[in-house]
Amino acid sequence: MKKTLSALILTSCFSLPALAETPVMFSSIDGFNAPNANAVSGVRLSVLHGKVDEVKGVDFSVLGMSETKRSTGINFGLFWGGAKVTEEMKGASLGLFNWNTGLTTGVNLGAVNFTNNVNGLNWSAVNFSQGYTKADVGLASISNKSNVQVGLFNMTKQIDGIQIGIINCADNGFFKCFPIFNFAK
């Protein structure tokens, strides 16, 4: 019995670092996280509003917003859910809205994408970016700088590639605004 107990204690001591990462979490309003941790490596479910520093894996939001500093994997909004990432998102954000204020590497797919720098694709009804976007597809896409924009209305201060749509406006375009297509002069 003593040997079994000693082996169990010794095994537990070696297993503690592996258990330090939180594999599953439930988050809600007022900073409630169960278990109480700031990082998840696995699956997190946020209802109304959940906030942690980092999620690696799948982050589900229901009826509200999932908020992280860093996200690697998939942010998935269910039933009016969306995601906010303040520093870096790598992967895909799929929800009613995607609000990424840092660097995005991957895809934002939603009704509204509010982003900063996107090294990948924004695809939604409305794309608004304060920085650079590689590609925007939607009804309306507005950015400071973009490589490609495809939609009904496209507007950017600087286009590096091409705009295709009904109205295409670029400060550096061959025309400031032009129908069907526009590109840098």
C-alpha positions in Angstrom: 0.0 0.0 0.0 2.9 2.4 0.9 4.6 1.6 -2.4 1.4 2.3 -4.4 0.8 5.6 -2.5 4.4 6.6 -3.0 4.2 5.8 -6.8 0.9 7.8 -7.0 2.4 10.8 -5.3 5.6 10.7 -7.5 3.5 10.3 -10.7 1.3 13.3 -9.6 4.4 15.5 -9.0 5.7 14.7 -12.5 2.3 15.3 -14.1 1.7 18.8 -12.6 3.4 20.7 -15.4 1.2 18.9 -17.9 -1.9 19.8 -15.9 -0.8 23.5 -15.7 -2.4 24.1 -19.1 -6.2 24.4 -19.0 -7.7 22.0 -21.6 -11.3 23.1 -21.2 -12.8 26.3 -19.9 -16.2 28.0 -19.4 -16.2 31.8 -19.4 -18.9 34.4 -18.7 -19.4 38.0 -17.5 -17.5 39.8 -14.8 -14.3 37.8 -15.6 -15.7 34.5 -14.6 -13.6 31.6 -15.8 -14.0 28.0 -14.7 -11.3 26.9 -14.1 -9.8 30.2 -13.0 -6.9 30.6 -15.5 -5.7 33.1 -18.1 -4.9 30.6 -20.9 -6.6 27.7 -22.6 -5.0 25.0 -24.7 -8.0 23.1 -26.0 -11.7 24.3 -26.0 -13.3 27.3 -24.4 -17.0 28.2 -24.3 -17.9 31.9 -23.7 -21.4 32.9 -22.9 -22.3 36.6 -23.0 -18.7 37.8 -22.5 -15.6 35.8 -21.7 -12.1 37.2 -21.4 -8.7 35.4 -21.1 -5.2 36.3 -22.3 -4.7 33.3 -24.7 -6.6 30.6 -26.4 -4.9 27.8 -28.4 -7.5 25.6 -30.0 -11.3 26.3 -30.4 -13.0 29.3 -28.8 -16.8 29.2 -29.0 -18.8 32.3 -28.2 -22.6 32.2 -27.6 -24.8 35.3 -27.4 -21.9 37.7 -27.0 -18.2 38.2 -27.3 -15.2 36.0 -26.7 -12.2 38.3 -25.9 -8.5 37.3 -25.9 -5.1 39.0 -26.4 -3.8 36.1 -28.5 -5.7 33.4 -30.3 -4.3 30.4 -32.3 -6.9 28.1 -33.9 -10.6 28.9 -34.5 -12.8 31.5 -33.0 -16.4 30.3 -33.7 -19.4 32.4 -32.9 -22.7 30.6 -32.3 -26.1 32.2 -31.9 -25.1 35.9 -32.2 -21.5 35.3 -31.0 -18.4 37.1 -32.1 -14.7 37.4 -31.2 -12.4 40.2 -30.2 -8.6 39.6 -30.4 -6.4 42.5 -29.2 -2.9 41.5 -30.1 -2.6 38.5 -32.5 -4.9 36.0 -34.2 -3.6 33.0 -36.2 -6.2 30.8 -37.8 -9.8 31.6 -38.5 -12.5 33.8 -36.9 -16.0 32.7 -37.9 -18.8 34.7 -36.3 -21.4 37.5 -36.4 -18.5 39.9 -35.9 -14.8 39.7 -35.8 -12.9 42.5 -34.0 -9.2 42.1 -34.3 -7.1 45.1 -33.3 -3.7 43.6 -33.7 -2.2 41.3 -36.4 -4.4 38.7 -38.1 -2.8 35.8 -40.0 -5.6 33.8 -41.6 -9.3 34.3 -42.3 -12.0 36.5 -40.9 -15.5 35.4 -42.0 -18.5 37.1 -40.6 -21.2 39.7 -41.1 -18.8 42.5 -40.0 -15.0 42.4 -39.8 -13.4 45.3 -37.9 -9.6 44.7 -38.2 -6.2 46.3 -38.1 -3.6 44.4 -40.1 -4.7 41.3 -42.0 -2.2 38.9 -43.6 -5.0 36.8 -45.2 -8.6 37.2 -46.1 -11.5 39.4 -44.7 -14.8 38.1 -46.1 -18.0 39.6 -44.8 -20.8 42.1 -45.6 -18.7 44.9 -44.2 -14.9 44.9 -43.9 -13.4 47.9 -42.1 -9.6 47.9 -41.5 -7.5 50.6 -39.9 -4.3 49.0 -41.3 -3.2 46.8 -44.2 -5.3 44.0 -45.6 -4.1 41.3 -48.1 -7.6 40.7 -49.5 -11.1 41.9 -48.7 -14.3 40.4 -50.2 -17.7 41.8 -49.2 -20.5 44.2 -50.0 -18.4 47.1 -48.6 -14.7 47.1 -47.9 -12.9 50.1 -46.4 -9.2 50.1 -45.4 -6.1 52.3 -45.1 -4.1 50.1 -47.4 -5.1 46.9 -49.3 -3.7 44.6 -51.9 -7.1 43.3 -53.3 -10.7 44.4 -52.7 -13.7 42.7 -54.3 -17.2 43.9 -53.6 -19.9 46.4 -54.4 -18.1 49.3 -52.8 -14.4 49.4 -52.2 -12.4 52.2 -50.6 -8.8 52.5 -49.5 -6.2 55.2 -49.2 -3.6 53.0 -51.0 -4.3 50.1 -53.3 -1.3 47.8 -54.1 -3.1 45.4 -56.4 -6.7 45.8 -57.8 -10.2 46.7 -56.8 -13.1 45.1 -58.5 -16.7 46.2 -57.8 -19.4 48.7 -58.7 -17.6 51.7 -57.0 -13.9 51.5 -56.4 -12.1 54.4 -54.7 -8.4 54.6 -54.0 -6.4 57.8 -53.2 -3.5 56.4 -55.3 -5.8 54.8 -58.0 -5.5 55.6 -61.7 -8.7 57.5 -61.0 -9.7 58.4 -57.5 -13.0 56.6 -58.0 -13.8 54.4 -60.9 -16.6 51.8 -61.7 -15.9 48.1 -62.3 -12.1 48.2 -61.4 -9.3 50.4 -60.1 -5.6 50.0 -59.5 -2.6 52.0 -58.5 -1.3 54.6 -61.0 
